[in-house]
Amino acid sequence: KDLVESLKGKLGLDLQTKAVLKGSELEGIKYRHPLYDRESQVIVGGDYITTESGTGLVHTAPGHGQEDYQVGLKYGLPLLSPVDDDGKFTAEAGPDFDGLF
């Protein structure tokens, strides 16, 4: 709700709030990923996620950063870090990215 007015201006749309929920009320529900054909689970991150610097919705990558790692441990997320010591993607990133910097 903190960002509705700002989003209206950016999109040029007349948006209406349908419901107001706390993040904890959404924790654990499943949603369809917007880019990939898979379901994802809503998890609750730490106090480093705010509406002052974004939407409050973020991508979590447990293999890339201490905060995300801690959240990943809490929710049992897989630890994926498909980057080698030279900073290049490994085969784990997929055939289109393997070896790219």
N, C-alpha and C positions, 0 to 999 in steps of 0.2 A: 504493500500500500504506500510505502514511502516513495516509490519511484513512478507511480502512475502518471502524475502530471508531466514529469520529465519525458517519459516514454510516449505520451500523447503527442508532445511537441516533436520528438524525433521521428515518429512514424506518420504524423499528420492524420491520426485516426482519433475518433471519439471512443475512447475505451471506458468500460464500466466495470467496476469491481463486483464480482459475483459472490465472493466469499473471502473472509480473512481467517487464515490459519497460522498457527505457530509451526515452525519447522519440526518441532518434536511430534506434532500431530501427523506429519507426513512420513516420519522415520519408519523405514522398513517396507513401505509400499513399493510396488513394482510399476515401472512405466516403460513404454516402448521408446527405445533410443531413437533420436531424431535423424541420425545419419546412417546407422547400421541396423541390420535386421536382427535385433536382439532386445531382450528385456534387461533393464538395469534396476537396481534397488536404490531408493533414496536413503542416503546416510547423512548423519549430522557431523559436520566438521568442528573445528575449534573456533576460538574467538578471533582468529586471523581473518575470518570471512565476514565481511560487512557490506551493508548497502551503500556506504559512503564511497567505496571504490569499485562498485559494480552492482550486480543484481542480487548478490547473496547466494547465487547458484554457481557452483564451480565444478570443474573437472578435478578428480582426485587421482594421482599417480603415485602409489606407494613406493615405487622404485626410484622416485625422483624428488627427494626432499624430506627433511625430518618430520615436518608437520603431517604431510600426506602419509608417511610411513607409520606414524603413530595411529592415525585414523584407520589405515589399512589393517593394522594389528587388531584394533578394537572390533572391526567388522569381519575379520578373516578374509580380507581381499588378497588375491594373488599378487605376489611381488614380481613385477615385470620390469626389466631394465634392459631393453634391447639395444644397448650402446656399448661398444668396446672401449678399451683404454685409449684409443686414438680419437674417440668421439664420433666414430662411424657406426651407422646402424648395422646390426647383426641380422642373420637369417630369421631370427625370432620376430623381427619387425615386419617380415613378409618379403616375398621375392621382388617386389617393386622398389623396396627401400634398402635391401641388403647391400652394404658397402658404401652407401651414400653418406656424405658428411653433412 
